[in-house]
């Protein structure tokens, strides 16, 4: 009788222990429903008293003409970050600039920015609040962070 009780207690202990071990197993990382959590993006703020203003409402991409200068920081199919400085003065598609990769250069059109925006490849857009054209800020091509705002000094 003692042997039977001993065997039963060992069986019950082993099932309890294995149940706890299974319950403590980390979630399956390869599960297709588990998507990596992206950190929340916090836009880089322009320097204090700057002529650059962070654009919160990106409706101007939808053909709103305001005759102001903008910069857009975006990534393209190469996954490098680029910056383009443009005057928003036309409802028509136009060339805003170009980017080059491995010796091949391509034009950037306003419609390209619209497509980058739809895909989520635009990091930020800033508006220049001055009547004169701005100098294009410099960015880190790996992170898209502005490293030099290139504020134009008014004379």
C-alpha positions as CSV (number, residue, x, y, z in Angstrom):
1,X,0.0,0.0,0.0
2,X,2.9,2.3,0.8
3,X,4.5,1.6,-2.5
4,X,1.2,2.4,-4.4
5,X,0.9,5.7,-2.5
6,X,4.5,6.5,-3.2
7,X,4.1,5.8,-6.9
8,X,0.9,7.8,-7.1
9,X,2.4,10.8,-5.3
10,X,5.4,10.7,-7.7
11,X,3.1,10.6,-10.7
12,X,1.1,13.5,-9.4
13,X,4.2,15.5,-8.5
14,X,5.8,14.9,-11.9
15,X,2.6,16.1,-13.7
16,X,2.4,19.2,-11.5
17,X,6.0,20.1,-12.2
18,X,5.8,19.5,-15.9
19,X,2.6,21.5,-16.1
20,X,4.3,24.4,-14.4
21,X,7.3,24.1,-16.8
22,X,5.0,24.1,-19.8
23,X,3.0,27.0,-18.5
24,X,6.3,29.1,-18.0
25,X,7.4,28.4,-21.6
26,X,8.0,31.8,-23.4
27,X,5.5,32.6,-26.3
28,X,6.4,31.3,-29.7
29,X,8.4,34.0,-31.4
30,X,7.8,32.5,-34.9
31,X,4.1,32.8,-34.5
32,X,2.8,34.7,-37.5
33,X,0.4,36.7,-35.4
34,X,3.2,38.1,-33.3
35,X,4.5,41.2,-35.0
36,X,7.5,43.0,-33.7
37,X,6.5,46.1,-31.8
38,X,7.9,49.3,-33.3
39,X,8.9,52.0,-30.9
40,X,6.7,55.0,-31.0
41,X,8.2,57.7,-33.3
42,X,8.7,61.1,-31.7
43,X,9.5,63.7,-34.4
44,X,12.6,65.7,-34.0
45,X,11.8,69.3,-32.9
46,X,13.4,72.2,-34.7
47,X,15.7,74.4,-32.6
48,X,14.1,77.1,-30.4
49,X,13.3,80.3,-32.4
50,X,13.8,78.5,-35.6
51,X,12.2,79.3,-38.9
52,X,11.5,75.6,-39.3
53,X,8.1,74.3,-38.1
54,X,7.1,70.7,-37.7
55,X,4.2,69.9,-40.0
56,X,1.5,68.0,-38.1
57,X,-1.1,68.0,-40.8
58,X,0.1,66.5,-44.0
59,X,-2.9,67.5,-46.1
60,X,-0.6,69.7,-48.3
61,X,0.5,66.5,-49.9
62,X,-3.0,66.2,-51.3
63,X,-2.6,69.1,-53.8
64,X,-2.9,72.0,-51.4
65,X,-0.8,74.9,-52.8
66,X,0.5,77.4,-50.2
67,X,3.7,78.7,-51.9
68,X,5.8,77.8,-48.9
69,X,9.1,75.9,-48.7
70,X,9.2,72.4,-47.1
71,X,11.6,69.7,-46.4
72,X,10.6,66.0,-46.4
73,X,12.7,63.3,-44.8
74,X,11.9,60.0,-46.5
75,X,13.3,56.6,-47.3
76,X,13.0,54.9,-50.7
77,X,13.4,51.4,-51.9
78,X,17.1,51.4,-50.9
79,X,15.9,52.0,-47.3
80,X,18.4,54.9,-46.9
81,X,17.0,58.2,-45.6
82,X,16.9,61.2,-48.0
83,X,16.0,64.9,-47.6
84,X,14.4,67.0,-50.3
85,X,13.7,70.8,-50.1
86,X,10.9,72.0,-52.3
87,X,8.5,74.9,-52.9
88,X,4.9,73.8,-52.7
89,X,3.7,76.1,-55.5
90,X,1.8,73.8,-57.9
91,X,-1.0,71.3,-58.0
92,X,0.7,69.6,-60.9
93,X,3.3,66.9,-60.3
94,X,6.8,68.3,-60.5
95,X,10.4,67.3,-59.9
96,X,11.4,68.2,-56.4
97,X,15.0,66.9,-56.5
98,X,16.9,63.7,-57.1
99,X,18.6,61.0,-55.1
100,X,21.5,58.8,-56.2
101,X,22.3,55.2,-55.2
102,X,25.2,53.2,-56.6
103,X,25.8,55.8,-59.4
104,X,22.1,55.7,-60.5
105,X,20.2,58.9,-60.0
106,X,16.4,59.2,-60.0
107,X,14.1,62.2,-59.8
108,X,11.9,62.8,-56.9
109,X,8.4,64.0,-57.8
110,X,5.7,65.4,-55.6
111,X,3.7,62.3,-56.4
112,X,6.6,60.2,-55.1
113,X,6.3,61.9,-51.8
114,X,2.6,61.1,-51.8
115,X,3.4,57.5,-52.4
116,X,6.1,57.4,-49.7
117,X,3.6,59.0,-47.3
118,X,1.0,56.3,-48.1
119,X,3.5,53.5,-47.5
120,X,4.7,55.2,-44.2
121,X,8.2,55.9,-45.6
122,X,8.1,59.6,-44.8
123,X,9.7,60.3,-41.4
124,X,8.8,64.0,-41.0
125,X,8.0,67.1,-42.9
126,X,9.0,70.6,-41.9
127,X,7.8,74.0,-43.2
128,X,10.1,77.0,-43.6
129,X,8.4,80.1,-42.2
130,X,10.3,82.8,-43.9
131,X,9.9,84.5,-47.3
132,X,13.3,83.5,-48.5
133,X,14.3,80.1,-49.6
134,X,16.0,77.9,-46.9
135,X,19.2,76.0,-46.9
136,X,18.5,72.3,-46.9
137,X,19.4,70.8,-43.5
138,X,21.8,67.9,-43.3
139,X,20.7,64.5,-42.1
140,X,22.2,61.2,-41.1
141,X,21.4,58.9,-44.0
142,X,21.2,55.8,-41.7
143,X,18.8,57.3,-39.1
144,X,17.0,60.2,-40.8
145,X,17.9,62.5,-37.9
146,X,18.7,66.1,-38.8
147,X,22.4,66.8,-37.8
148,X,22.6,70.4,-39.0
149,X,19.5,72.6,-39.5
150,X,21.4,75.1,-41.7
151,X,19.3,78.1,-40.5
152,X,19.6,80.9,-43.0
153,X,20.5,84.1,-41.3
154,X,18.5,87.0,-42.6
155,X,20.3,90.2,-43.5
